[in-house]
Amino acid sequence: MEIQGRGPSRADVESAIDRIRPGLVADGGNVELLDVGADGVVRVALQGECARCPAQPATLRIAIEEPLRRFVPGVTTVVVG
């Protein structure tokens, strides 16, 4: 749930990450939520194979950012770090 002017909640983003995590884990990777900004920017750390994969930008966009934007209103972008 988004509160006007406060961006997406950390709990909502965590819940959405829990929904997408199994796909990453199946490929030997994982994702950790670091921060959710009031501007909708979500910072994550990629772990395991995801951290070393040459396709990391595509994984970030397709497997993480796009689902988060669908599941959590107010998420604007996802960045590593």
DSSP file (Angstrom, degrees, kcal/mol; ACC not computed):
  #  RESIDUE AA STRUCTURE BP1 BP2  ACC     N-H-->O    O-->H-N    N-H-->O    O-->H-N    TCO  KAPPA ALPHA  PHI   PSI    X-CA   Y-CA   Z-CA
    1    1 A M              0   0    0      0, 0.0     8,-0.5     0, 0.0     2,-0.4   0.000 360.0 360.0 360.0 131.4    0.0    0.0    0.0
    2    2 A E        -     0   0    0      6,-0.2     2,-0.5    10,-0.0    72,-0.1  -0.804 360.0-148.9 -96.8 133.2    1.4    3.4   -1.0
    3    3 A I  B >>  -A    7   0A   0      4,-1.1     3,-3.0    -2,-0.4     4,-0.6  -0.892  40.3 -91.8-100.3 129.4    0.8    6.3    1.3
    4    4 A Q  T 34 S-     0   0    0     -2,-0.5    -1,-0.1     1,-0.3     0, 0.0  -0.076 107.4  -1.8 -43.6 120.9    0.5    9.7   -0.5
    5    5 A G  T 34 S+     0   0    0      1,-0.1    -1,-0.3    33,-0.1    33,-0.0   0.452 116.9  85.0  79.5   0.1    4.0   11.3   -0.8
    6    6 A R  T <4 S-     0   0    0     -3,-3.0    -2,-0.2     1,-0.2    34,-0.1   0.459  83.8-135.9-114.4  -3.0    5.8    8.5    1.1
    7    7 A G  B  <  -A    3   0A   0     -4,-0.6    -4,-1.1    32,-0.1    -1,-0.2  -0.106  48.6 -27.9  75.3-178.2    6.4    6.0   -1.6
    8    8 A P  S    S-     0   0    0      0, 0.0     2,-0.2     0, 0.0    -6,-0.2  -0.327  70.7-108.9 -70.0 152.4    6.0    2.3   -1.4
    9    9 A S     >  -     0   0    0     -8,-0.5     4,-2.0     1,-0.1     5,-0.2  -0.531  14.9-128.0 -82.2 149.8    6.3    0.6    2.0
   10   10 A R  H  > S+     0   0    0      1,-0.2     4,-2.9     2,-0.2     5,-0.2   0.890 110.5  55.9 -59.7 -40.5    9.2   -1.6    2.8
   11   11 A A  H  > S+     0   0    0      1,-0.2     4,-2.3     2,-0.2    -1,-0.2   0.899 107.2  48.3 -61.8 -41.2    6.8   -4.4    3.9
   12   12 A D  H  > S+     0   0    0      2,-0.2     4,-2.0     1,-0.2    -1,-0.2   0.897 113.1  47.5 -66.4 -39.8    5.1   -4.4    0.5
   13   13 A V  H  X S+     0   0    0     -4,-2.0     4,-2.6     2,-0.2    -2,-0.2   0.919 111.6  50.5 -67.7 -42.8    8.4   -4.5   -1.4
   14   14 A E  H  X S+     0   0    0     -4,-2.9     4,-2.3     1,-0.2    -2,-0.2   0.917 110.1  50.9 -58.7 -43.8    9.6   -7.4    0.9
   15   15 A S  H  X S+     0   0    0     -4,-2.3     4,-1.1     1,-0.2    -1,-0.2   0.906 111.2  47.4 -62.0 -42.3    6.4   -9.3    0.2
   16   16 A A  H  X S+     0   0    0     -4,-2.0     4,-1.4     1,-0.2     3,-0.4   0.898 109.9  52.7 -66.7 -40.4    6.8   -8.8   -3.5
   17   17 A I  H  X S+     0   0    0     -4,-2.6     4,-2.3     1,-0.2     3,-0.2   0.894 104.4  56.8 -62.0 -38.7   10.5   -9.9   -3.4
   18   18 A D  H  < S+     0   0    0     -4,-2.3    -1,-0.2     1,-0.2    -2,-0.2   0.823 105.5  52.6 -61.0 -29.8    9.4  -13.0   -1.6
   19   19 A R  H  < S+     0   0    0     -4,-1.1    -1,-0.2    -3,-0.4    -2,-0.2   0.837 117.0  35.9 -74.2 -33.5    7.1  -13.7   -4.5
   20   20 A I  H >X S+     0   0    0     -4,-1.4     4,-1.0    -3,-0.2     3,-0.9   0.662  96.0  85.4 -94.6 -17.0    9.9  -13.4   -7.1
   21   21 A R  H >X S+     0   0    0     -4,-2.3     4,-2.7     1,-0.2     3,-0.6   0.854  77.9  64.8 -55.4 -41.9   12.7  -14.9   -5.1
   22   22 A P  H 3> S+     0   0    0      0, 0.0     4,-2.1     0, 0.0    -1,-0.2   0.858 100.2  52.7 -55.2 -35.8   12.0  -18.6   -5.9
   23   23 A G  H <> S+     0   0    0     -3,-0.9     4,-0.6    -4,-0.2    -2,-0.2   0.877 112.3  44.5 -65.7 -37.0   12.8  -18.0   -9.6
   24   24 A L  H X<>S+     0   0    0     -4,-1.0     5,-2.7    -3,-0.6     3,-0.9   0.914 112.7  50.7 -71.6 -43.8   16.2  -16.5   -8.7
   25   25 A V  H ><5S+     0   0    0     -4,-2.7     3,-2.0     1,-0.3    -2,-0.2   0.865 102.2  61.7 -62.9 -36.7   17.0  -19.2   -6.1
   26   26 A A  H 3<5S+     0   0    0     -4,-2.1    -1,-0.3    -5,-0.3    -2,-0.2   0.791 106.6  46.4 -60.2 -27.6   16.2  -21.9   -8.7
   27   27 A D  T <<5S-     0   0    0     -3,-0.9    -1,-0.3    -4,-0.6    -2,-0.2   0.245 128.1 -97.6 -98.4  11.4   19.1  -20.4  -10.8
   28   28 A G  T < 5S+     0   0    0     -3,-2.0    21,-2.5     1,-0.3    -3,-0.2   0.615  90.6 102.0  86.6  12.9   21.5  -20.3   -7.9
   29   29 A G  E   < -B   48   0B   0     -5,-2.7    -1,-0.3    19,-0.3     2,-0.3  -0.492  44.7-170.8-116.5-172.8   20.9  -16.6   -7.1
   30   30 A N  E     -B   47   0B   0     17,-1.3    17,-2.5    -2,-0.2     2,-0.4  -0.964  14.0-135.3-167.3 169.9   19.1  -14.5   -4.6
   31   31 A V  E     -B   46   0B   0     -2,-0.3     2,-0.4    15,-0.2    15,-0.2  -0.999   9.6-159.9-139.1 140.5   18.2  -10.9   -3.9
   32   32 A E  E     -B   45   0B   0     13,-2.5    13,-2.4    -2,-0.4     2,-0.5  -0.980  20.8-127.8-121.2 131.8   18.3   -8.9   -0.7
   33   33 A L  E     +B   44   0B   0     -2,-0.4    11,-0.2    11,-0.2     3,-0.1  -0.662  30.6 170.7 -77.9 126.0   16.3   -5.7   -0.1
   34   34 A L  E     -     0   0B   0      9,-3.0     2,-0.3    -2,-0.5    10,-0.2   0.802  59.4 -12.2-101.5 -42.0   18.6   -2.9    1.1
   35   35 A D  E     -B   43   0B   0      8,-1.8     8,-2.7     2,-0.0     2,-0.5  -0.993  42.2-151.0-161.8 150.5   16.4    0.2    1.0
   36   36 A V  E     -B   42   0B   0     -2,-0.3     6,-0.2     6,-0.2     2,-0.1  -0.967  27.3-150.0-126.6 113.2   13.1    1.6   -0.3
   37   37 A G    >   -     0   0    0      4,-3.0     3,-2.1    -2,-0.5    -2,-0.0  -0.450  24.0-119.8 -83.7 155.7   13.2    5.4   -1.0
   38   38 A A  T 3  S+     0   0    0      1,-0.3    -1,-0.1   -31,-0.1   -33,-0.1   0.736 115.8  61.7 -62.0 -22.2   10.3    7.8   -0.7
   39   39 A D  T 3  S-     0   0    0      2,-0.1    -1,-0.3   -32,-0.1     3,-0.1   0.414 123.4-105.1 -84.6   1.7   10.9    8.5   -4.4
   40   40 A G  S <  S+     0   0    0     -3,-2.1    36,-2.2     1,-0.3    37,-1.1   0.483  74.0 141.6  89.3   3.3   10.1    4.8   -5.2
   41   41 A V  E     - c   0  77B   0     35,-0.2    -4,-3.0    34,-0.2     2,-0.5  -0.695  36.2-157.8 -81.2 124.5   13.7    3.8   -5.8
   42   42 A V  E     -Bc  36  78B   0     35,-2.7    37,-2.8    -2,-0.5     2,-0.5  -0.902   0.7-156.2-105.6 126.0   14.4    0.3   -4.5
   43   43 A R  E     +Bc  35  79B   0     -8,-2.7    -9,-3.0    -2,-0.5    -8,-1.8  -0.888  19.4 173.5-104.1 131.3   18.0   -0.7   -3.7
   44   44 A V  E     -Bc  33  80B   0     35,-2.6    37,-2.8    -2,-0.5     2,-0.5  -0.880  28.3-135.4-130.8 162.2   18.9   -4.3   -3.7
   45   45 A A  E     -B   32   0B   0    -13,-2.4   -13,-2.5    -2,-0.3     2,-0.4  -0.987  20.9-142.7-114.9 129.1   21.9   -6.6   -3.4
   46   46 A L  E     -B   31   0B   0     -2,-0.5     2,-0.3   -15,-0.2   -15,-0.2  -0.744  23.2-168.0 -90.5 140.6   22.2   -9.5   -5.8
   47   47 A Q  E >   +B   30   0B   0    -17,-2.5   -17,-1.3    -2,-0.4     3,-1.3  -0.816  41.9   0.1-128.0 163.7   23.7  -12.6   -4.4
   48   48 A G  E >> S-B   29   0B   0     -2,-0.3     3,-1.1     1,-0.3     4,-0.8  -0.288 128.9  -8.0  61.7-140.2   25.0  -16.0   -5.6
   49   49 A E  H >> S+     0   0    0    -21,-2.5     4,-1.3     1,-0.3     3,-0.5   0.804 132.1  64.2 -60.9 -30.4   24.9  -16.5   -9.3
   50   50 A C  H <4 S+     0   0    0     -3,-1.3    -1,-0.3     1,-0.2    -2,-0.2   0.845  99.4  53.5 -62.3 -33.0   23.0  -13.3   -9.8
   51   51 A A  H <4 S+     0   0    0     -3,-1.1    -1,-0.2    -4,-0.3    -2,-0.2   0.777 117.8  35.3 -73.0 -26.0   25.9  -11.3   -8.5
   52   52 A R  H << S+     0   0    0     -4,-0.8    -2,-0.2    -3,-0.5    -1,-0.2   0.498  88.9 117.4-104.8  -6.5   28.3  -12.8  -11.0
   53   53 A C    ><  -     0   0    0     -4,-1.3     3,-1.5    -5,-0.2     6,-0.1  -0.403  59.1-145.2 -71.8 133.4   26.1  -13.2  -14.0
   54   54 A P  T 3  S+     0   0    0      0, 0.0    -1,-0.1     0, 0.0    -4,-0.0   0.712 102.2  60.4 -67.6 -17.8   27.0  -11.3  -17.2
   55   55 A A  T 3>  +     0   0    0      1,-0.2     4,-2.6     2,-0.1     3,-0.5   0.154  69.1 123.0 -91.9  19.3   23.3  -10.9  -17.8
   56   56 A Q  H <>  +     0   0    0     -3,-1.5     4,-2.9     1,-0.2     5,-0.2   0.862  68.4  53.1 -51.9 -45.0   22.8   -9.0  -14.5
   57   57 A P  H  > S+     0   0    0      0, 0.0     4,-2.1     0, 0.0    -1,-0.2   0.915 112.8  44.5 -59.7 -40.5   21.3   -5.9  -16.1
   58   58 A A  H  >>S+     0   0    0     -3,-0.5     4,-3.2     2,-0.2     5,-0.5   0.910 113.4  50.4 -69.1 -41.4   18.7   -8.0  -17.9
   59   59 A T  I  X>S+     0   0    0     -4,-2.6     4,-1.8     1,-0.2     5,-0.9   0.929 110.3  50.7 -60.1 -45.2   18.0  -10.0  -14.7
   60   60 A L  I  X>S+     0   0    0     -4,-2.9     5,-3.5    -5,-0.2     4,-0.6   0.927 118.5  37.2 -58.9 -46.2   17.6   -6.9  -12.7
   61   61 A R  I  <>S+     0   0    0     -4,-2.1     5,-2.7    -5,-0.2    -2,-0.2   0.956 127.3  31.2 -73.0 -51.4   15.1   -5.4  -15.1
   62   62 A I  I  <5S+     0   0    0     -4,-3.2    -3,-0.2    -5,-0.2    -2,-0.2   0.909 128.5  32.8 -79.3 -43.6   13.1   -8.4  -16.2
   63   63 A A  I  <<S+     0   0    0     -4,-1.8    -3,-0.2    -5,-0.5    -1,-0.2   0.674 135.2  15.6 -91.4 -17.8   13.2  -10.7  -13.2
   64   64 A I  I  X<S+     0   0    0     -5,-0.9     4,-2.2    -4,-0.6    -3,-0.2   0.742 123.4  42.2-121.1 -58.3   13.2   -8.1  -10.4
   65   65 A E  I  ><S+     0   0    0     -5,-3.5     4,-2.7    -6,-0.2     5,-0.2   0.940 113.4  49.4 -64.8 -49.1   12.2   -4.5  -11.5
   66   66 A E  H  ><S+     0   0    0     -5,-2.7     4,-1.8     1,-0.2    -1,-0.2   0.931 114.4  44.5 -60.5 -46.6    9.3   -5.3  -13.8
   67   67 A P  H  > S+     0   0    0      0, 0.0     4,-2.9     0, 0.0     5,-0.3   0.918 112.9  51.9 -63.2 -40.2    7.6   -7.6  -11.2
   68   68 A L  H  X S+     0   0    0     -4,-2.2     4,-2.6     1,-0.2     7,-0.2   0.919 109.1  49.9 -61.5 -41.6    8.2   -5.2   -8.4
   69   69 A R  H  < S+     0   0    0     -4,-2.7    -1,-0.2     1,-0.2     6,-0.2   0.858 114.2  46.1 -65.1 -33.6    6.6   -2.3  -10.4
   70   70 A R  H  < S+     0   0    0     -4,-1.8    -2,-0.2    -5,-0.2    -1,-0.2   0.913 119.6  38.6 -71.8 -43.3    3.6   -4.5  -11.2
   71   71 A F  H  < S+     0   0    0     -4,-2.9    -2,-0.2     1,-0.2    -3,-0.2   0.773 118.1  45.8 -80.9 -27.7    3.1   -5.8   -7.6
   72   72 A V  S >< S-     0   0    0     -4,-2.6     3,-1.7    -5,-0.3    -1,-0.2  -0.904  76.6-140.2-127.0 104.2    3.9   -2.6   -5.7
   73   73 A P  T 3  S+     0   0    0      0, 0.0     3,-0.1     0, 0.0    -3,-0.1  -0.342  88.8  33.1 -57.8 137.2    2.4    0.8   -6.7
   74   74 A G  T 3  S+     0   0    0      1,-0.4     2,-0.4    -5,-0.2    -5,-0.1   0.194  77.7 129.1 101.2 -16.5    5.0    3.6   -6.4
   75   75 A V    <   +     0   0    0     -3,-1.7    -1,-0.4    -7,-0.2   -34,-0.2  -0.619  28.0 174.1 -71.1 125.1    8.1    1.6   -7.2
   76   76 A T        -     0   0    0    -36,-2.2     2,-0.3    -2,-0.4   -35,-0.2   0.799  57.6 -13.6-102.4 -38.2    9.8    3.6   -9.9
   77   77 A T  E     -c   41   0B   0    -37,-1.1   -35,-2.7     2,-0.0     2,-0.4  -0.982  53.5-133.9-159.6 162.0   13.1    1.8  -10.4
   78   78 A V  E     -c   42   0B   0     -2,-0.3     2,-0.3   -37,-0.2   -35,-0.2  -0.994  24.7-177.5-125.9 130.7   15.4   -0.9   -8.9
   79   79 A V  E     -c   43   0B   0    -37,-2.8   -35,-2.6    -2,-0.4     2,-0.4  -0.915  26.5-118.9-126.8 153.2   19.1   -0.4   -8.5
   80   80 A V  E      c   44   0B   0     -2,-0.3   -35,-0.2   -37,-0.2   -37,-0.1  -0.762 360.0 360.0 -89.0 133.8   22.0   -2.6   -7.3
   81   81 A G              0   0    0    -37,-2.8    -1,-0.2    -2,-0.4   -36,-0.2   0.409 360.0 360.0 111.0 360.0   23.8   -1.2   -4.3
